[in-house]
């Protein structure tokens, strides 16, 4: 959650960045890490002497060039995929020229939307801006199709071309950003000013999430005057900013952007979002929620995905059910009551992956092994769980196939495709009442933010922080990004057990 002292925009920092495992790192009082201004700049390391403004702009221009080249490559891939379906002769030439104009128009719109290089934007915001730009180009094409003879065929080709480009671009951008990160030109240098425990946590967060384009350097405001020209262009301030108010004017002269992180210990504000001032006197405090229109769109999308998916996965569910019955004869499905929208009970349907006497096995394990009990109280899951069926149980859980019967819950309207996972009562009792009320305000989902981020590796506190961030920033675009991120998360199987 950010409050800006410049006209630049940035994306929210998940509260998980300040979780206890980070903030508990002890830093000696009065310790100020050295400023790496002379060693962090690749141009200085290369011995190039150039004006400060140019030195700051060159990495951004280089990064933007890489991303533009990546978009051009994405559209070339889309063109070669569609090449077999394009007409030959003069008609084919017209289509190729139209493709070129559409690609250039999309790239210009991407640039105007701030996607080159697109620092400090969440993935779902990248997706939103790219999709809007592609839709604008498709709308212009549709207008052309109305006034041009045989324009309908041209319209379908353009929509296919832009759609394929939109699918390929995230992969190409991931490769381009990774290459530039290794070359040392991705991101903008930023000093992090905060408490002795908070500053290291933020530095660690931005280093782990380098995709945001923040290259953090710990810093003390006492050494502001000692900061050489050509140093970091951004100042990120966290913690109690009241004592820093007299220094803000000097910081704004020294840095191109000053970002104040709003997270006060005495007042917790959920839904504080950055906003384009646009002539208004300040920022808006909003309540994370939903509108009737967005809920209707979500429901339509849920049915459009769940019904075909249920038909496709039905044979896999049947095969898994037969394997479960062969290993441990008995019911193959497991129904468990969870808390749903407005606190209403939801009977979540799953494939059974545990022995029928799982509860007795768990109690016996806790009596004999206190270490396993401590692991359970932290995560409510066990890495070496004796209750799980051999072979088939681990395979179903790690691949999340055991969750597929919940498509029936989605079709029935009890769950959504994306949302906070419905937890058992014993899991919810470990969370505070205020957060439980917030969870009841949205429909539970088949997949969610913490499933694609940490899965079973997240402890209770981190699960709560990720779910709270999702609820406060809930949107159709964030849902789409989570849905797209679910597939690689399932295949990686990281943190799944």
C-alpha positions in Angstrom: 0.0 0.0 0.0 1.6 3.2 -1.2 1.2 6.9 -0.9 3.1 8.8 -3.6 5.2 11.9 -3.4 5.7 12.0 -7.2 3.4 11.4 -10.2 4.8 7.9 -10.8 2.7 4.9 -10.2 3.7 1.7 -8.5 2.2 -1.6 -7.4 1.3 -2.7 -3.9 3.7 -4.7 -1.8 2.2 -7.8 -0.3 2.1 -7.7 3.5 3.9 -11.0 3.4 7.0 -9.1 2.7 7.1 -8.1 6.3 6.4 -11.5 7.8 8.0 -12.6 11.0 10.7 -14.7 9.4 12.1 -11.5 7.8 11.5 -8.9 10.4 13.0 -11.0 13.1 16.5 -10.6 11.6 18.5 -8.7 14.2 20.4 -5.7 12.9 22.8 -3.9 15.4 21.5 -0.5 16.5 22.9 2.4 14.6 24.2 0.1 11.8 24.0 1.7 8.4 24.9 -0.6 5.5 27.3 1.0 3.0 25.8 2.7 0.0 26.8 0.8 -3.1 26.4 3.7 -5.5 29.8 3.3 -7.1 29.6 -0.5 -7.6 25.9 -1.0 -8.4 25.9 1.0 -11.6 26.9 -1.1 -14.6 28.1 1.9 -16.5 30.4 3.0 -13.7 31.8 -0.6 -13.5 32.5 -0.5 -17.2 34.4 2.8 -16.8 32.0 4.9 -18.9 31.8 8.5 -17.9 28.6 10.1 -18.9 26.0 12.6 -17.6 23.9 11.4 -14.7 20.6 11.9 -16.5 21.8 9.9 -19.4 23.3 7.2 -17.2 19.9 6.7 -15.5 18.0 6.7 -18.8 20.1 4.2 -20.7 19.2 1.1 -18.8 15.5 2.0 -19.1 15.9 2.6 -22.8 17.8 -0.7 -23.2 15.2 -2.6 -21.3 12.4 -1.0 -23.3 14.2 -2.0 -26.5 14.5 -5.6 -25.4 10.7 -5.7 -24.6 9.7 -4.0 -27.9 11.9 -6.6 -29.7 10.2 -9.3 -27.7 6.7 -8.1 -28.7 7.8 -7.9 -32.4 9.1 -11.5 -32.0 5.8 -12.6 -30.5 3.8 -11.1 -33.4 6.2 -12.8 -35.9 5.5 -16.1 -34.1 1.8 -15.5 -34.4 2.2 -14.6 -38.1 4.1 -17.9 -38.9 1.5 -19.9 -37.0 -1.3 -18.3 -39.1 0.7 -18.4 -42.3 -0.8 -21.7 -43.5 -4.4 -20.2 -43.2 -3.7 -16.9 -45.0 -4.7 -16.5 -48.6 -2.1 -16.2 -51.3 -1.5 -13.5 -53.9 -2.7 -9.9 -53.5 -5.2 -10.8 -50.8 -2.4 -12.3 -48.7 -0.3 -9.2 -49.2 -3.2 -7.0 -47.9 -3.5 -9.3 -44.8 0.2 -9.2 -44.1 0.2 -5.4 -44.3 -2.8 -5.2 -42.0 -0.9 -7.5 -39.6 2.0 -5.1 -39.6 -0.1 -2.1 -39.0 -2.0 -3.9 -36.2 1.2 -5.0 -34.5 2.7 -1.5 -34.7 -0.6 0.0 -33.3 -0.5 -2.5 -30.4 3.1 -1.7 -29.6 2.4 2.1 -29.6 -0.6 1.5 -27.3 1.6 -0.7 -25.0 4.1 2.2 -24.8 1.4 4.7 -24.0 0.2 2.4 -21.2 3.6 2.4 -19.6 4.4 -1.2 -20.4 8.0 -0.4 -21.6 9.6 -1.3 -19.3 6.6 -1.6 -17.0 8.4 -1.5 -13.6 6.5 -1.9 -10.4 3.4 -3.4 -12.0 1.7 -6.6 -10.8 1.3 -9.3 -13.4 -2.4 -8.9 -13.5 -2.0 -5.2 -14.3 0.4 -6.1 -17.2 -2.3 -8.5 -18.4 -5.1 -5.8 -18.1 -3.2 -3.2 -20.0 -2.1 -5.5 -22.8 -5.6 -6.9 -23.2 -7.1 -3.4 -23.4 -4.6 -2.4 -26.0 -5.3 -5.5 -28.1 -9.0 -4.9 -27.8 -8.6 -1.3 -29.0 -6.7 -2.5 -32.1 -9.4 -5.2 -32.7 -12.1 -2.6 -32.4 -10.4 -0.4 -35.0 -10.1 -3.4 -37.2 -13.8 -4.2 -36.8 -14.6 -0.6 -37.9 -12.4 -1.2 -40.9 -14.1 -4.5 -41.6 -17.5 -2.7 -41.8 -16.4 -0.2 -44.4 -14.1 -2.4 -46.5 -15.4 -5.1 -48.9 -14.8 -8.7 -47.6 -13.7 -7.2 -44.4 -15.2 -10.0 -42.3 -12.4 -12.4 -43.3 -9.8 -9.7 -42.5 -11.4 -9.2 -39.0 -11.1 -12.8 -38.1 -7.5 -12.9 -39.2 -6.6 -9.9 -37.1 -8.4 -11.2 -34.0 -6.5 -14.5 -34.3 -3.2 -12.6 -34.9 -3.6 -10.3 -31.9 -4.9 -13.2 -29.7 -1.9 -15.4 -30.5 0.4 -12.5 -29.9 -1.2 -11.9 -26.5 -0.7 -15.6 -25.5 3.0 -15.7 -26.6 4.0 -12.3 -25.2 4.2 -13.3 -21.5 6.7 -16.1 -22.2 8.8 -13.8 -24.4 8.8 -11.0 -21.8 9.8 -13.5 -19.1 12.8 -14.5 -21.2 13.7 -10.8 -22.0 13.4 -9.7 -18.4 15.4 -12.7 -17.2 18.2 -11.9 -19.7 18.2 -8.2 -18.8 18.3 -9.1 -15.1 21.4 -11.2 -15.7 23.0 -8.4 -17.7 22.3 -6.0 -14.8 20.1 -3.6 -16.7 16.7 -4.6 -15.4 15.2 -2.4 -12.7 15.9 0.9 -11.1 18.2 1.5 -8.1 16.3 2.4 -5.0 17.3 3.2 -1.4 15.2 1.6 1.3 14.7 3.7 4.5 13.1 2.1 7.5 13.5 0.5 10.9 16.4 -1.7 11.6 14.2 -4.8 11.1 11.8 -3.5 8.5 14.4 -2.3 6.0 16.2 -5.7 5.6 12.8 -7.3 5.2 11.9 -4.9 2.3 15.4 -5.4 0.7 15.0 -9.1 0.9 11.4 -8.9 -0.6 12.5 -6.8 -3.6 15.5 -9.0 -4.2 13.3 -12.1 -4.2 10.7 -10.4 -6.4 13.1 -8.7 -8.8 10.4 -8.6 -11.5 9.0 -5.5 -9.9 12.1 -3.6 -11.2 13.3 -2.3 -7.8 17.0 -2.9 -7.1 17.1 -2.1 -3.4 20.0 -0.6 -1.4 19.8 -0.1 2.4 20.3 3.5 3.4 20.2 6.0 6.2 18.7 9.5 5.8 21.7 10.8 7.8 23.9 10.0 4.8 21.6 11.8 2.3 24.1 14.6 1.6 26.9 12.0 1.1 24.9 10.2 -1.6 26.8 10.9 -4.9 25.2 12.2 -8.0 24.1 9.4 -10.3 23.1 7.2 -7.4 19.7 5.5 -6.8 16.8 7.4 -8.4 14.1 6.1 -6.0 13.7 6.4 -2.3 11.3 3.8 -0.6 10.4 4.9 3.0 8.8 2.5 5.4 7.7 2.6 9.0 7.2 5.8 11.0 7.6 8.6 8.4 6.7 11.4 10.8 10.4 11.9 11.8 11.3 12.1 8.1 8.9 14.9 7.1 11.6 17.6 7.4 13.8 15.5 5.1 11.2 14.9 2.4 11.9 18.1 0.5 15.6 17.3 0.3 14.7 13.7 -0.7 12.5 14.9 -3.5 15.4 17.1 -4.8 17.8 14.1 -4.6 15.5 11.4 -6.0 13.3 11.2 -9.0 10.6 9.4 -7.0 9.9 9.2 -3.2 7.5 6.3 -2.2 6.0 6.3 1.3 4.9 2.8 2.3 1.8 3.1 4.4 1.8 0.5 7.1 1.5 2.1 10.6 1.5 0.0 13.7 -1.3 2.0 15.3 -3.8 1.9 12.5 -4.3 -0.9 10.0 -6.1 0.3 6.9 -7.3 -2.4 4.4 -8.1 -1.2 0.9 -5.6 1.7 0.8 -4.7 1.9 -2.9 -2.5 4.1 -5.0 -4.5 6.4 -7.2 -3.8 8.9 -10.0 -4.4 12.2 -8.3 -5.8 13.8 -11.5 -6.5 17.2 -9.9 -8.0 15.8 -6.7 -6.7 16.7 -3.3 -5.5 13.3 -2.3 -5.9 9.5 -2.4 -9.1 7.5 -1.9 -9.7 4.9 0.8 -11.7 2.1 -0.7 -13.2 -1.1 0.6 -12.2 -4.2 -1.2 -15.4 -5.7 -2.4 -17.4 -6.4 -5.5 -20.2 -5.0 -7.6 -23.3 -6.7 -8.9 -21.9 -6.5 -12.5 -18.5 -8.0 -11.6 -20.2 -10.8 -9.6 -22.4 -11.6 -12.6 -19.4 -11.7 -15.0 -17.6 -13.9 -12.6 -20.5 -16.3 -12.4 -20.8 -16.5 -16.2 -17.0 -17.2 -16.5 -17.2 -19.8 -13.7 -19.9 -21.7 -15.6 -18.1 -21.3 -18.9 -15.0 -22.9 -17.5 -16.4 -25.4 -15.0 -19.0 -27.1 -17.2 -16.6 -28.0 -20.1 -13.8 -28.8 -17.6 -16.1 -31.2 -15.7 -16.8 -33.1 -19.0 -13.1 -33.3 -19.8 -11.8 -34.4 -16.4 -14.6 -36.9 -15.7 -12.6 -39.9 -17.1 -9.6 -38.9 -14.9 -11.8 -38.7 -11.8 -13.2 -42.1 -12.6 -9.8 -43.7 -13.0 -8.5 -42.1 -9.8 -11.6 -43.3 -7.9 -11.0 -46.9 -9.1 -7.4 -46.7 -7.9 -8.5 -45.4 -4.5 -11.0 -48.2 -4.1 -8.4 -50.8 -5.1 -5.9 -49.6 -2.4 -8.4 -48.9 0.4 -12.0 -50.2 -0.3 -14.7 -47.8 0.7 -16.1 -44.4 -0.3 -13.9 -42.8 -3.0 -15.3 -39.3 -2.4 -14.8 -37.2 0.7 -17.3 -34.5 1.7 -16.2 -32.0 4.3 -18.1 -29.0 5.6 -16.3 -25.7 5.1 -17.2 -22.1 5.6 -18.5 -20.3 2.4 -19.9 -16.9 1.4 -21.6 -15.1 4.3 -20.6 -17.9 6.6 -22.9 -20.5 5.0 -21.7 -24.1 5.2 -20.3 -25.6 2.0 -19.9 -29.3 1.6 -16.7 -29.4 -0.4 -16.3 -32.5 -2.6 -12.8 -34.2 -2.9 -11.4 -37.5 -4.0 -10.4 -39.4 -0.9 -6.6 -39.5 -0.5 -6.4 -40.8 3.1 -7.2 -44.0 4.9 -10.6 -44.2 6.3 -9.2 -44.2 9.9 -7.1 -41.1 9.2 -8.1 -39.2 12.4 -7.1 -42.1 14.6 -3.7 -42.3 12.8 -3.2 -38.6 13.3 -3.9 -38.8 17.0 -1.5 -41.7 17.4 1.2 -39.8 15.5 0.8 -36.7 17.8 1.1 -38.9 20.9 4.4 -40.4 19.7 6.0 -37.4 17.9 5.7 -33.9 19.3 7.8 -32.5 16.4 5.1 -33.6 13.9 2.4 -31.9 16.2 4.4 -28.6 16.0 4.5 -28.9 12.2 0.8 -29.5 12.1 0.0 -26.5 14.3 2.1 -24.3 12.0 0.8 -25.4 8.6 -2.1 -27.8 9.4 -0.4 -30.1 7.0 2.4 -32.7 7.3 5.1 -33.4 4.7 5.3 -37.0 5.8 1.7 -37.7 6.6 1.0 -41.4 7.5 -2.7 -40.9 6.8 -2.2 -40.6 3.0 -2.8 -43.6 0.7 0.4 -45.0 -0.8 1.3 -43.9 -4.4 -2.2 -42.7 -5.5 -2.7 -40.5 -2.5 0.5 -38.5 -2.9 0.1 -38.3 -6.7 -3.5 -36.9 -6.4 -2.5 -34.4 -3.8 0.7 -33.1 -5.5 -1.1 -32.7 -8.8 -4.2 -31.3 -7.2 -6.4 -33.8 -9.1 -8.1 -34.6 -5.8 -9.6 -31.1 -5.9 -11.2 -31.6 -9.4 -14.6 -32.9 -8.0 -15.1 -29.3 -6.6 -16.0 -28.3 -10.2 -19.4 -29.7 -9.1 -19.5 -27.2 -6.2 -18.7 -24.4 -8.7 -21.5 -25.4 -11.0 -23.8 -25.5 -8.0 -22.8 -21.9 -7.1 -21.2 -22.8 -3.8 -17.7 -22.0 -4.9 -15.9 -20.0 -7.6 -13.0 -20.8 -9.9 -10.8 -18.2 -8.1 -11.0 -17.1 -4.5 -9.7 -17.9 -1.0 -9.6 -21.6 -0.4 -12.4 -22.9 1.9 -10.6 -24.0 5.1 -11.8 -26.5 7.8 -13.0 -25.1 11.1 -9.9 -26.1 13.0 -7.8 -24.1 10.4 -10.0 -21.0 10.7 -9.9 -21.0 14.5 -6.1 -20.2 14.2 -7.1 -16.9 12.4 -8.4 -13.8 14.1 -12.1 -13.0 13.9 -11.7 -9.8 11.8 -10.0 -11.7 9.1 -12.6 -14.5 9.2 -15.3 -11.9 8.6 -13.4 -10.6 5.6 -13.1 -14.1 4.2 -16.9 -14.6 4.5 -17.4 -11.5 2.2 -16.2 -13.5 -0.9 -17.0 -16.8 -2.4 -14.3 -19.5 -1.7 -12.4 -20.7 -4.8 -10.9 -23.7 -6.4 -7.6 -21.8 -6.7 -6.3 -18.7 -5.1 -3.3 -16.4 -4.7 -1.5 -18.4 -2.0 -2.0 -21.6 -4.0 0.1 -20.2 -6.9 2.5 -18.4 -4.5 3.4 -20.8 -1.7 0.9 -23.7 -1.7 1.5 -25.9 1.4 4.7 -24.1 2.2 2.9 -21.1 3.6 2.3 -20.9 7.4 -0.9 -19.6 8.9 0.3 -16.0 9.0 1.5 -16.0 5.4 -1.7 -17.6 4.2 -3.7 -14.9 5.9 -1.6 -12.1 4.4 -1.9 -13.5 0.9 -5.7 -14.0 1.2 -6.1 -10.6 2.7 -4.1 -9.0 -0.2 -6.3 -10.9 -2.7 -9.6 -9.7 -1.0 -8.4 -6.1 -0.8 -7.3 -6.0 -4.4 -9.9 -8.4 -5.9 -10.6 -7.8 -9.6 -11.4 -9.8 -12.7 -7.9 -9.1 -14.0 -6.3 -10.5 -10.8 -8.6 -13.6 -11.1 -7.4 -14.1 -14.7 -3.8 -13.8 -13.6 -4.2 -16.3 -10.8 -6.0 -18.7 -13.2 -3.2 -18.5 -15.7 -0.6 -19.0 -12.9 -2.4 -22.1 -11.6 -1.3 -24.3 -14.5 2.5 -23.8 -14.1 2.1 -24.0 -10.3 0.5 -27.4 -10.5 3.1 -28.7 -12.9 6.0 -27.4 -10.7 4.5 -29.1 -7.7 6.5 -26.7 -5.5 5.2 -26.8 -1.9 2.5 -29.3 -2.7 2.1 -32.3 -0.4 
